[in-house]
């Protein structure tokens, strides 16, 4: 892993320490020297911020070196309010008769602008933000040629790296859109020379070289092998169809990197923007779709790009291209504001592990008591044995009327305390981004878990509970984001408490009971009305240690405990994969949760018929049959009057988790849509 860490300036304690500073090999930074400082790293195809996996959510801020300190402070405050943790600033910017470059045409330091760049990096360092410092041989149509020779370009690299070297919260774009055959063009051989210059001065500094358009496989090999970039920065084509293509293009790059044998983050540092072309003005929804697609495809970062109105003589509003008179957020138009106000919702903003600006209050963590301010939009109820959402029977007029078709997504909120190569926040964000597509195919409930499900390897530590049964705020934050995203799409959540292989985290049965009470009270305090509670997944499983979880009587007692803690909450527990339930938990549950993994399709109607004596809704929330058999199982369940749930273990549950909407299994999702459409 590459990792950049800040070194605080300290008096020399000894001659040996002074000599150590002259050694090029980076030295580890003790933990007690990191407080209040920010360092960017790369792990696999993702970024880390202070050693924690992080999605870089950024905004263009090109002419920052021409802005006043007050403007910068206000803009940075506003950025952090919206959840941005990254900005892109040019070290060679000149537009609208306003030359603010940090280096001159020959690459030499240019005062006072290089000093301003240093102060900006320092301020972002204090705030926990990352800075992309970009060099270019020309600003396209908006500025004069600069750095006309490789010598000048290398000198500019040296000037920037030397000035900013003490800080670890920035990386260098060696050459903006280096493949365009105009004044910007920088060939791969030149880039390799520039990369070597950075490595000589600052061996761990992260570098990229941005590319106009989609990167071909051949070009990808050059970036990875010849230049040895630390991240890819493609500037995707700008047309009305491009937002919907971003996920597929990202996956294509990731697949090619796997074939090549070297994988780095895909960072969308300059997507489309308003004002670029009269042929297409992107809407608020276009920005939202592109961001969701980037997340869904596995990108490591995305930028809310902005700039001038090219068709207007004065270019107004110029946005980040000219910050002399007005700050960035003062210049945004209605569509851009709509994106921020309406589209950049919690499921997208909270992909970043971001510090708040100084003086700004931190939102309260989810609590185990007291009512939160969330205003629920979706209520799930049972009326005369049929499922209703917002007082309307589900799927009216369809074969599945009154049922709750669902998908097992237990690892959408997954973490593993032993892994440092996994970003739980980005994983959750990718799932949330796909919720609309799942819902469009008839899914009206997802099963998620406070202890997840088997990820395909043993030894994972994944729990929303502490050993005493209290709830872990960071874990619950992801759970809350999923519940609230589902609520906005009129989808219910079946929230599972305990999972085999993980209940051992709870120290005793008292802790297990405390955990149930704490979850029920948390649901009540948050005001969630789209939630159903599952005490344990397949409670008879031999992977459970605590006796109260392994018996039908124990499960019944926990169901009653949850019901007392949160009156009105619908509670159940699931049996093993044979489609059967024991008497005690069946009579105590509000609805019957069964699994059909081991039940052949012809036997499904009989299993359902045997449970109808209890007069309660029957919900299969796990069936892992192969594609065609799953589709048949869904049809058989619906025909017999029971809700059915898909489990795509190797896609959604096994690491690395994938959430692609209906593309997860087109045959099954087409069947779900058919069953749920009048």
C-alpha positions as CSV (number, residue, x, y, z in Angstrom):
1,X,0.0,0.0,0.0
2,X,1.2,3.5,-0.8
3,X,0.6,5.9,2.1
4,X,1.5,9.5,2.5
5,X,1.8,10.9,6.0
6,X,2.4,14.4,7.4
7,X,5.6,15.1,9.2
8,X,5.3,17.9,11.8
9,X,8.3,20.3,11.9
10,X,10.1,19.7,15.2
11,X,13.4,20.9,16.6
12,X,16.3,18.5,16.1
13,X,16.6,16.3,19.2
14,X,19.9,14.9,18.1
15,X,22.4,14.8,15.2
16,X,21.1,11.3,14.3
17,X,17.6,12.7,13.9
18,X,18.9,15.5,11.7
19,X,20.7,13.1,9.5
20,X,17.5,10.9,9.2
21,X,15.7,13.8,7.6
22,X,18.1,13.6,4.7
23,X,17.3,10.0,3.9
24,X,14.9,9.6,1.0
25,X,13.3,6.5,2.4
26,X,10.0,7.6,4.1
27,X,9.9,7.0,7.8
28,X,6.9,5.8,9.7
29,X,5.0,8.5,11.6
30,X,4.1,7.7,15.2
31,X,0.4,7.7,16.0
32,X,0.8,10.6,18.5
33,X,2.1,12.8,15.7
34,X,-1.0,12.3,13.4
35,X,-3.6,14.2,15.3
36,X,-5.2,16.9,13.3
37,X,-3.3,15.9,10.2
38,X,-4.4,14.1,7.0
39,X,-2.8,11.6,4.8
40,X,-3.9,9.9,1.6
41,X,-3.2,6.3,0.7
42,X,-4.1,3.7,-1.8
43,X,-5.1,0.1,-1.1
44,X,-5.9,-2.0,-4.1
45,X,-8.6,-0.2,-6.1
46,X,-9.6,2.2,-3.3
47,X,-8.3,5.2,-1.4
48,X,-7.6,5.5,2.3
49,X,-7.8,8.6,4.4
50,X,-5.8,8.4,7.5
51,X,-5.6,4.6,6.9
52,X,-9.4,4.2,6.7
53,X,-11.0,3.2,3.4
54,X,-12.6,6.3,1.9
55,X,-14.5,7.3,-1.3
56,X,-13.2,10.7,-2.6
57,X,-16.2,12.8,-3.2
58,X,-14.9,16.1,-4.7
59,X,-15.6,19.3,-6.4
60,X,-13.7,21.3,-9.1
61,X,-12.0,24.4,-7.6
62,X,-9.6,25.3,-10.4
63,X,-8.8,28.9,-9.9
64,X,-8.6,28.7,-6.1
65,X,-5.2,30.5,-6.1
66,X,-7.0,33.7,-7.3
67,X,-9.6,33.6,-4.5
68,X,-9.4,35.6,-1.3
69,X,-8.8,33.7,2.0
70,X,-12.4,34.6,3.1
71,X,-13.9,33.1,-0.1
72,X,-11.8,29.9,0.3
73,X,-12.9,29.6,3.9
74,X,-16.6,30.0,3.0
75,X,-16.3,27.6,0.1
76,X,-14.5,25.0,2.1
77,X,-17.1,25.2,4.8
78,X,-19.9,24.8,2.2
79,X,-18.1,21.8,0.6
80,X,-17.8,20.0,3.9
81,X,-21.4,20.8,4.7
82,X,-22.3,18.8,1.5
83,X,-19.9,16.0,2.3
84,X,-17.1,16.8,-0.2
85,X,-13.7,15.7,1.1
86,X,-11.6,16.4,-2.0
87,X,-10.9,19.4,-4.4
88,X,-9.2,19.8,-7.7
89,X,-6.9,22.8,-8.0
90,X,-4.7,23.8,-11.0
91,X,-1.1,24.9,-10.5
92,X,-1.1,26.3,-14.0
93,X,-4.4,28.2,-14.3
94,X,-5.0,31.4,-16.3
95,X,-8.3,32.4,-17.7
96,X,-10.4,35.6,-18.3
97,X,-7.2,37.8,-18.0
98,X,-6.5,36.3,-14.6
99,X,-3.2,34.5,-14.4
100,X,-3.0,32.6,-11.1
101,X,-0.5,29.9,-11.9
102,X,1.8,28.7,-9.1
103,X,4.7,28.3,-11.7
104,X,5.7,30.3,-14.7
105,X,6.0,29.1,-18.3
106,X,9.4,27.6,-17.6
107,X,8.3,25.8,-14.5
108,X,9.8,28.1,-11.9
109,X,8.0,29.0,-8.7
110,X,5.7,32.0,-9.1
111,X,5.1,34.2,-6.1
112,X,2.7,34.8,-4.3
113,X,0.6,32.0,-6.0
114,X,2.8,29.1,-5.0
115,X,2.6,30.3,-1.4
116,X,-1.2,30.5,-1.8
117,X,-1.2,26.9,-3.0
118,X,0.8,25.9,0.1
119,X,-1.7,27.7,2.4
120,X,-4.6,26.0,0.7
121,X,-3.1,22.6,1.1
122,X,-2.4,23.4,4.8
123,X,-6.0,24.5,5.4
124,X,-7.3,21.3,3.7
125,X,-4.9,19.3,5.8
126,X,-6.4,20.8,8.9
127,X,-9.9,20.0,7.7
128,X,-9.2,16.4,6.7
129,X,-9.6,17.2,3.0
130,X,-7.5,16.0,0.0
131,X,-6.2,18.2,-2.8
132,X,-5.6,17.2,-6.4
133,X,-2.9,19.5,-7.7
134,X,-3.0,19.6,-11.5
135,X,-0.4,20.6,-14.1
136,X,-1.2,21.2,-17.7
137,X,0.7,22.4,-20.8
138,X,-2.4,24.4,-21.7
139,X,-6.0,25.1,-20.5
140,X,-7.6,23.9,-23.7
141,X,-9.4,27.0,-25.2
142,X,-9.2,29.2,-22.1
143,X,-5.5,30.0,-21.7
144,X,-2.1,30.3,-23.4
145,X,0.3,27.5,-23.9
146,X,2.6,26.9,-20.9
147,X,5.4,24.4,-20.0
148,X,6.2,24.2,-23.7
149,X,9.2,21.8,-23.2
150,X,9.8,18.7,-21.2
151,X,12.5,20.6,-19.3
152,X,10.0,23.3,-18.2
153,X,7.4,20.6,-17.3
154,X,9.9,18.7,-15.2
155,X,11.0,22.0,-13.4
156,X,7.3,22.7,-12.6
157,X,7.0,19.2,-11.1
158,X,10.0,19.8,-9.0
159,X,8.8,23.2,-7.9
160,X,5.4,21.9,-6.8
161,X,6.7,18.7,-5.1
162,X,9.4,20.6,-3.2
163,X,7.0,23.2,-1.9
164,X,4.3,20.8,-0.8
165,X,6.3,17.9,0.2
166,X,5.7,18.3,4.0
167,X,2.0,17.6,3.5
168,X,0.5,14.2,2.8
169,X,-3.1,15.3,1.8
170,X,-2.4,16.0,-1.9
171,X,-1.5,14.1,-5.0
172,X,-0.2,15.3,-8.4
173,X,-1.9,15.2,-11.8
174,X,1.2,15.3,-14.0
175,X,-0.6,16.5,-17.2
176,X,-4.3,17.3,-17.6
177,X,-5.9,15.5,-20.6
178,X,-2.4,14.5,-21.8
179,X,-3.7,12.6,-24.8
180,X,-5.4,15.5,-26.6
181,X,-3.2,16.4,-29.6
182,X,-3.0,20.2,-29.0
183,X,-1.0,22.2,-26.6
184,X,-1.9,19.8,-23.8
185,X,-0.3,16.7,-25.4
186,X,2.3,14.9,-23.3
187,X,3.4,11.5,-24.5
188,X,3.9,8.4,-22.3
189,X,7.7,8.7,-22.5
190,X,7.6,12.2,-21.1
191,X,5.1,11.2,-18.4
192,X,7.5,8.4,-17.4
193,X,10.3,11.0,-17.0
194,X,8.1,13.3,-14.9
195,X,7.0,10.3,-12.8
196,X,10.6,9.5,-12.1
197,X,11.3,13.1,-11.1
198,X,8.5,12.9,-8.5
199,X,9.8,9.6,-7.2
200,X,13.3,11.0,-6.8
201,X,12.1,14.0,-4.7
202,X,9.2,12.3,-2.8
203,X,9.1,8.5,-3.2
204,X,5.6,7.9,-1.8
205,X,3.8,10.8,-3.5
206,X,0.8,9.6,-5.4
207,X,0.6,10.7,-9.1
208,X,-1.8,10.4,-12.0
209,X,-2.1,11.7,-15.5
210,X,-5.6,12.5,-16.6
211,X,-7.0,11.2,-19.9
212,X,-9.7,12.8,-22.1
213,X,-12.3,10.2,-23.0
214,X,-12.5,6.5,-22.2
215,X,-9.2,4.7,-21.8
216,X,-8.5,1.9,-24.2
217,X,-6.9,-1.4,-23.0
218,X,-3.6,-0.5,-24.8
219,X,-3.5,2.9,-23.2
220,X,-4.3,1.4,-19.8
221,X,-1.2,-0.8,-20.1
222,X,0.9,2.3,-20.8
223,X,-0.4,4.1,-17.8
224,X,0.1,1.2,-15.5
225,X,3.4,-0.2,-16.8
226,X,5.2,2.7,-18.5
227,X,4.2,5.7,-16.4
228,X,3.4,3.7,-13.3
229,X,0.5,5.9,-12.2
230,X,-1.0,5.3,-8.7
231,X,-4.5,6.0,-9.9
232,X,-6.4,6.3,-13.1
233,X,-8.2,9.6,-14.0
234,X,-10.4,9.2,-17.1
235,X,-12.5,12.1,-18.2
236,X,-15.4,10.3,-19.7
237,X,-17.2,11.5,-22.9
238,X,-19.7,14.3,-22.3
239,X,-23.1,13.5,-23.9
240,X,-26.6,12.6,-22.7
241,X,-25.9,8.9,-22.6
242,X,-22.7,9.0,-20.7
243,X,-24.1,9.0,-17.1
244,X,-25.7,5.6,-17.7
245,X,-22.5,4.1,-19.0
246,X,-20.2,5.0,-16.1
247,X,-20.7,1.8,-14.1
248,X,-20.0,-0.5,-17.1
249,X,-16.9,1.5,-18.1
250,X,-15.6,1.4,-14.6
251,X,-16.0,-2.4,-14.4
252,X,-14.3,-2.7,-17.8
253,X,-11.3,-0.9,-16.5
254,X,-11.2,-2.9,-13.3
255,X,-11.4,-6.2,-15.3
256,X,-8.6,-5.1,-17.7
257,X,-6.4,-4.2,-14.7
258,X,-6.9,-7.6,-13.3
259,X,-5.8,-9.2,-16.6
260,X,-2.8,-6.9,-16.8
261,X,-1.8,-7.8,-13.2
262,X,-1.8,-4.3,-11.6
263,X,-4.9,-2.7,-10.1
264,X,-5.2,1.0,-9.0
265,X,-8.2,3.2,-8.1
266,X,-10.4,4.6,-10.8
267,X,-11.0,8.3,-10.0
268,X,-13.5,10.4,-11.9
269,X,-11.8,13.8,-11.3
270,X,-13.5,15.6,-14.2
271,X,-16.8,14.3,-15.5
272,X,-19.3,16.4,-17.5
273,X,-20.4,19.9,-16.4
274,X,-22.9,22.6,-17.0
275,X,-22.0,25.2,-19.6
276,X,-19.7,23.0,-21.7
277,X,-21.8,22.5,-24.8
278,X,-25.1,23.9,-26.0
279,X,-25.9,20.4,-27.4
280,X,-26.3,19.0,-23.9
281,X,-26.9,20.7,-20.6
282,X,-26.8,18.0,-17.9
283,X,-29.6,18.1,-15.3
284,X,-29.5,17.5,-11.5
285,X,-30.6,14.0,-12.2
286,X,-27.7,13.4,-14.7
287,X,-25.1,14.3,-12.0
288,X,-26.9,12.0,-9.5
289,X,-27.0,9.1,-12.0
290,X,-23.3,9.5,-12.9
291,X,-22.3,9.5,-9.2
292,X,-24.5,6.4,-8.5
293,X,-23.1,4.7,-11.5
294,X,-19.5,5.5,-10.4
295,X,-20.3,4.0,-6.9
296,X,-22.0,0.9,-8.4
297,X,-19.2,0.2,-10.8
298,X,-16.5,0.3,-8.1
299,X,-14.9,3.7,-8.7
300,X,-12.8,5.1,-5.9
301,X,-13.8,8.8,-6.4
302,X,-16.0,11.2,-8.2
303,X,-16.1,15.0,-8.8
304,X,-19.0,17.5,-9.0
305,X,-17.4,19.2,-12.0
306,X,-18.2,22.8,-12.9
307,X,-16.9,25.7,-15.0
308,X,-17.8,28.6,-17.2
309,X,-20.7,29.0,-19.7
310,X,-18.7,28.7,-22.9
311,X,-21.4,30.0,-25.2
312,X,-21.6,33.4,-23.4
313,X,-19.1,36.1,-24.3
314,X,-18.2,36.7,-20.6
315,X,-18.5,33.1,-19.6
316,X,-20.7,33.9,-16.7
317,X,-21.3,32.2,-14.4
318,X,-17.7,31.1,-14.4
319,X,-17.9,29.0,-11.3
320,X,-14.5,27.5,-10.3
321,X,-12.9,29.0,-13.4
322,X,-12.9,32.5,-11.8
323,X,-13.2,33.0,-8.1
324,X,-12.0,36.6,-7.8
325,X,-15.3,38.2,-7.1
326,X,-17.6,35.5,-5.9
327,X,-17.2,32.1,-4.3
328,X,-18.0,28.9,-6.0
329,X,-21.4,28.2,-4.4
330,X,-22.6,31.7,-5.1
331,X,-22.2,31.0,-8.8
332,X,-24.0,27.6,-9.1
333,X,-27.2,27.6,-11.2
334,X,-30.6,26.1,-10.4
335,X,-29.8,22.6,-11.7
336,X,-26.5,22.4,-9.8
337,X,-28.2,23.6,-6.6
338,X,-31.0,21.1,-7.2
339,X,-28.4,18.4,-7.3
340,X,-27.0,19.5,-4.0
341,X,-30.4,20.1,-2.4
342,X,-32.3,17.2,-3.7
343,X,-30.1,14.6,-5.3
344,X,-26.9,14.5,-3.2
345,X,-28.7,12.6,-0.5
346,X,-27.4,10.8,2.5
347,X,-26.7,7.6,0.7
348,X,-24.3,9.5,-1.6
349,X,-22.9,12.1,0.8
350,X,-22.1,9.6,3.5
351,X,-19.8,7.5,1.4
352,X,-17.0,9.7,2.8
353,X,-15.5,9.4,6.2
354,X,-15.3,13.2,6.6
355,X,-14.4,15.5,9.4
356,X,-16.6,18.5,9.9
357,X,-15.3,22.1,9.5
358,X,-14.1,23.7,12.7
359,X,-16.9,25.1,14.7
360,X,-19.6,23.0,12.9
361,X,-21.5,20.6,15.2
362,X,-21.2,16.9,14.5
363,X,-24.5,15.1,14.0
364,X,-25.5,12.9,16.8
365,X,-24.8,9.2,16.5
366,X,-27.8,6.7,16.4
367,X,-28.9,6.2,20.0
368,X,-30.5,3.5,22.0
369,X,-33.2,5.8,23.4
370,X,-34.8,9.1,22.6
371,X,-36.6,9.8,19.3
372,X,-34.5,10.9,16.3
373,X,-35.6,13.5,13.8
374,X,-36.0,11.1,10.8
375,X,-39.4,11.4,9.3
376,X,-40.5,8.0,7.9
377,X,-42.3,7.9,4.5
378,X,-43.1,4.2,4.3
379,X,-45.0,2.0,6.7
380,X,-45.2,-1.8,6.4
381,X,-48.2,-3.5,8.0
382,X,-50.1,-6.8,7.9
383,X,-53.9,-6.5,7.2
384,X,-56.0,-9.6,7.2
385,X,-52.9,-11.7,6.5
386,X,-51.7,-9.6,3.6
387,X,-48.8,-7.2,3.3
388,X,-49.5,-3.5,2.9
389,X,-47.2,-0.6,2.3
390,X,-48.6,2.8,3.2
391,X,-52.1,1.4,3.7
392,X,-52.2,-0.2,0.2
393,X,-51.9,-3.9,-0.5
394,X,-48.7,-4.8,-2.2
395,X,-48.7,-5.4,-6.0
396,X,-52.4,-4.8,-6.5
397,X,-53.9,-6.8,-9.4
398,X,-50.8,-8.9,-9.9
399,X,-50.1,-12.6,-9.1
400,X,-48.1,-11.5,-6.1
401,X,-50.8,-9.3,-4.6
402,X,-50.5,-9.0,-0.9
403,X,-47.0,-10.6,-0.8
404,X,-43.6,-9.3,0.0
405,X,-41.0,-10.3,-2.6
406,X,-37.6,-9.8,-1.2
407,X,-33.8,-10.3,-1.7
408,X,-31.2,-11.3,0.8
409,X,-28.6,-8.5,1.0
410,X,-27.2,-9.2,4.5
411,X,-23.7,-8.0,3.7
412,X,-24.8,-4.6,2.3
413,X,-23.7,-3.2,5.7
414,X,-20.7,-5.6,6.1
415,X,-17.4,-5.0,7.8
416,X,-14.6,-7.2,8.9
417,X,-12.5,-5.8,11.8
418,X,-9.6,-7.9,10.6
419,X,-9.5,-6.5,7.1
420,X,-7.9,-3.2,6.1
421,X,-8.5,-3.7,2.4
422,X,-12.2,-3.2,2.5
423,X,-14.3,0.0,2.5
424,X,-17.6,-0.7,4.4
425,X,-18.9,2.8,3.6
426,X,-18.4,2.5,-0.2
427,X,-19.8,-1.1,-0.1
428,X,-23.0,0.2,1.5
429,X,-23.2,3.2,-0.9
430,X,-22.9,0.8,-3.9
431,X,-25.8,-1.2,-2.6
432,X,-27.9,1.9,-1.9
433,X,-27.2,3.2,-5.4
434,X,-28.8,0.0,-6.9
435,X,-31.9,0.1,-4.8
436,X,-34.0,1.9,-7.4
437,X,-33.3,-0.8,-10.0
438,X,-34.1,-3.7,-7.6
439,X,-37.4,-1.9,-6.6
440,X,-38.3,-1.4,-10.3
441,X,-38.2,-5.2,-10.7
442,X,-40.7,-5.8,-7.9
443,X,-38.5,-6.1,-4.9
444,X,-40.3,-4.7,-1.8
445,X,-38.0,-5.9,1.0
446,X,-34.3,-6.5,1.6
447,X,-32.9,-8.6,4.4
448,X,-29.8,-7.0,6.0
449,X,-28.0,-8.1,9.1
450,X,-26.3,-6.7,12.1
451,X,-23.9,-9.6,11.9
452,X,-24.2,-10.1,8.1
453,X,-23.8,-13.5,6.5
454,X,-21.1,-15.9,5.5
455,X,-18.7,-13.9,3.2
456,X,-17.0,-16.9,1.6
457,X,-14.1,-17.1,4.1
458,X,-13.8,-18.1,7.7
459,X,-12.7,-15.8,10.6
460,X,-14.5,-12.6,9.7
461,X,-15.4,-10.3,12.6
462,X,-18.6,-8.6,11.6
463,X,-21.0,-7.3,14.2
464,X,-23.1,-4.3,15.0
465,X,-23.0,-5.5,18.7
466,X,-20.4,-5.0,21.3
467,X,-19.7,-7.9,23.7
468,X,-22.2,-6.5,26.3
469,X,-25.0,-6.3,23.7
470,X,-24.7,-2.5,23.2
471,X,-24.9,-1.2,19.7
472,X,-21.9,0.1,17.8
473,X,-22.7,3.6,16.3
474,X,-20.5,3.3,13.2
475,X,-22.2,0.1,12.2
476,X,-25.6,1.4,12.9
477,X,-24.9,4.4,10.8
478,X,-24.6,2.2,7.7
479,X,-27.8,0.3,8.7
480,X,-29.6,3.6,9.2
481,X,-28.6,4.8,5.7
482,X,-29.9,1.6,4.1
483,X,-33.2,1.7,6.1
484,X,-33.8,5.3,5.2
485,X,-32.8,4.8,1.5
486,X,-35.3,1.9,1.3
487,X,-37.9,4.1,3.1
488,X,-37.6,6.7,0.3
489,X,-38.2,4.0,-2.3
490,X,-41.2,2.5,-0.5
491,X,-39.3,-0.7,0.3
492,X,-39.3,-2.6,3.6
493,X,-36.2,-3.9,5.5
494,X,-36.0,-7.2,7.3
495,X,-33.3,-6.5,9.9
496,X,-31.6,-9.6,11.2
497,X,-29.9,-9.4,14.7
498,X,-27.8,-12.5,15.1
499,X,-25.9,-14.8,12.7
500,X,-24.1,-18.1,13.2
501,X,-20.3,-17.6,13.4
502,X,-20.8,-14.1,14.9
503,X,-22.9,-14.6,18.1
504,X,-19.7,-15.6,19.9
505,X,-18.9,-11.8,20.0
506,X,-21.7,-11.5,22.7
507,X,-20.2,-12.5,26.0
508,X,-23.2,-14.3,27.5
509,X,-27.0,-14.8,27.2
510,X,-27.6,-11.6,29.1
511,X,-25.7,-9.7,26.4
512,X,-27.8,-11.5,23.8
513,X,-31.0,-10.4,25.4
514,X,-29.6,-6.9,25.9
515,X,-28.8,-6.8,22.2
516,X,-32.4,-7.6,21.2
517,X,-33.8,-4.9,23.5
518,X,-31.3,-2.3,22.3
519,X,-32.1,-3.0,18.6
520,X,-35.8,-2.8,19.2
521,X,-35.5,0.4,21.2
522,X,-33.2,1.9,18.5
523,X,-35.8,1.2,15.8
524,X,-38.4,2.8,18.0
525,X,-36.2,5.8,18.7
526,X,-35.4,6.4,15.1
527,X,-39.1,6.3,14.1
528,X,-38.6,3.7,11.4
529,X,-41.9,2.2,10.2
530,X,-40.6,0.2,7.2
531,X,-38.8,-2.3,9.3
532,X,-39.4,-6.0,10.3
533,X,-37.2,-7.6,12.8
534,X,-35.6,-11.1,12.5
535,X,-34.1,-12.3,15.8
536,X,-31.7,-14.9,14.2
537,X,-30.8,-16.3,10.9
538,X,-31.5,-20.1,10.8
539,X,-31.5,-20.3,14.6
540,X,-31.1,-24.2,14.7
541,X,-27.7,-23.8,13.0
542,X,-24.8,-25.5,14.8
543,X,-22.8,-22.3,14.3
544,X,-24.6,-20.6,17.2
545,X,-22.9,-20.8,20.6
546,X,-25.6,-19.3,22.9
547,X,-28.3,-21.8,23.9
548,X,-31.0,-19.1,23.9
549,X,-30.4,-18.7,20.2
550,X,-30.4,-22.4,19.3
551,X,-33.8,-23.4,20.6
552,X,-37.4,-22.6,19.5
553,X,-38.3,-21.7,23.1
554,X,-35.3,-19.4,23.4
555,X,-36.3,-17.7,20.1
556,X,-39.9,-17.3,21.2
557,X,-38.6,-15.6,24.4
558,X,-36.5,-13.2,22.4
559,X,-39.4,-12.3,20.1
560,X,-41.5,-11.4,23.1
561,X,-38.6,-9.4,24.5
562,X,-38.4,-7.3,21.3
563,X,-42.1,-6.9,21.2
564,X,-42.2,-5.5,24.8
565,X,-39.3,-3.1,24.0
566,X,-40.9,-1.7,20.9
567,X,-44.7,-2.2,20.8
568,X,-46.0,-2.5,17.3
569,X,-42.7,-3.8,15.8
570,X,-43.3,-6.9,13.7
571,X,-40.9,-9.6,14.8
572,X,-40.0,-13.1,13.7
573,X,-37.0,-15.5,13.4
574,X,-36.0,-17.8,10.5
575,X,-35.7,-21.6,10.4
576,X,-33.1,-23.7,8.7
577,X,-33.3,-24.3,4.9
578,X,-35.9,-27.0,4.9
579,X,-38.9,-24.8,4.9
580,X,-40.2,-26.0,8.3
581,X,-40.8,-24.1,11.6
582,X,-41.2,-25.4,15.1
583,X,-44.4,-24.7,17.1
584,X,-43.1,-22.3,19.7
585,X,-41.6,-19.7,17.4
586,X,-44.3,-20.1,14.8
587,X,-47.0,-19.3,17.3
588,X,-45.0,-16.4,18.8
589,X,-43.9,-14.7,15.5
590,X,-45.9,-12.0,13.8
591,X,-45.1,-13.5,10.4
592,X,-43.4,-16.8,9.5
593,X,-39.8,-16.7,8.1
594,X,-38.7,-19.8,6.2
595,X,-35.8,-20.7,4.0
596,X,-36.2,-22.9,0.8
597,X,-32.5,-23.6,0.1
598,X,-32.8,-27.3,0.5
599,X,-36.4,-27.7,-0.7
600,X,-36.9,-28.9,-4.3
601,X,-39.4,-26.8,-6.2
602,X,-42.1,-29.5,-6.4
603,X,-42.1,-29.7,-2.6
604,X,-42.5,-25.9,-2.0
605,X,-46.3,-25.8,-2.1
606,X,-46.5,-28.6,0.5
607,X,-44.2,-26.8,2.9
608,X,-46.3,-23.6,2.5
609,X,-49.6,-25.5,3.0
610,X,-48.3,-27.0,6.3
611,X,-47.7,-23.6,7.7
612,X,-51.0,-22.0,6.8
613,X,-52.6,-23.4,9.9
614,X,-51.0,-20.6,11.9
615,X,-52.9,-17.9,9.9
616,X,-49.9,-15.7,9.5
617,X,-48.1,-14.3,6.4
618,X,-45.4,-16.7,5.2
619,X,-42.2,-15.2,3.9
620,X,-39.3,-17.1,2.4
621,X,-36.4,-14.7,2.8
622,X,-33.7,-17.1,1.5
623,X,-33.5,-19.4,-1.5
624,X,-30.2,-20.0,-3.2
625,X,-31.2,-22.3,-6.1
626,X,-29.5,-21.8,-9.5
627,X,-31.1,-19.1,-11.7
628,X,-33.8,-21.1,-13.6
629,X,-34.7,-23.1,-10.5
630,X,-34.9,-19.9,-8.5
631,X,-37.3,-18.4,-11.0
632,X,-39.4,-21.6,-10.8
633,X,-39.3,-21.4,-6.9
634,X,-40.5,-17.9,-7.0
635,X,-43.5,-18.8,-9.2
636,X,-44.3,-21.8,-7.0
637,X,-44.2,-19.8,-3.8
638,X,-46.5,-17.0,-5.2
639,X,-48.9,-19.6,-6.6
640,X,-49.1,-21.2,-3.1
641,X,-49.7,-17.8,-1.4
642,X,-46.3,-17.1,0.1
643,X,-43.7,-14.4,-0.4
644,X,-40.4,-15.5,-1.8
645,X,-36.8,-14.2,-1.3
646,X,-33.8,-14.6,-3.6
647,X,-30.4,-15.3,-2.3
648,X,-27.5,-14.9,-4.8
649,X,-24.8,-16.0,-2.4
650,X,-21.9,-15.8,-4.9
651,X,-23.0,-12.3,-6.1
652,X,-24.4,-10.4,-3.2
653,X,-23.0,-12.2,-0.1
654,X,-19.6,-13.6,-1.0
655,X,-16.7,-11.2,-0.9
656,X,-16.2,-9.1,-2.9
657,X,-19.9,-8.2,-2.8
658,X,-21.6,-7.0,-6.0
659,X,-24.8,-5.0,-6.3
660,X,-25.8,-4.4,-9.9
661,X,-29.5,-4.3,-9.7
662,X,-31.4,-6.7,-12.1
663,X,-28.1,-7.5,-13.8
664,X,-27.3,-9.7,-10.8
665,X,-29.5,-12.4,-12.4
666,X,-31.7,-11.0,-15.3
667,X,-33.8,-14.2,-15.5
668,X,-34.9,-14.1,-11.9
669,X,-35.5,-10.4,-11.8
670,X,-37.5,-10.6,-15.0
671,X,-39.6,-13.2,-13.3
672,X,-40.1,-11.0,-10.2
673,X,-41.2,-8.2,-12.4
674,X,-43.7,-10.4,-14.2
675,X,-45.1,-11.8,-10.9
676,X,-45.5,-8.3,-9.4
677,X,-46.9,-6.5,-12.4
678,X,-50.7,-6.4,-13.0
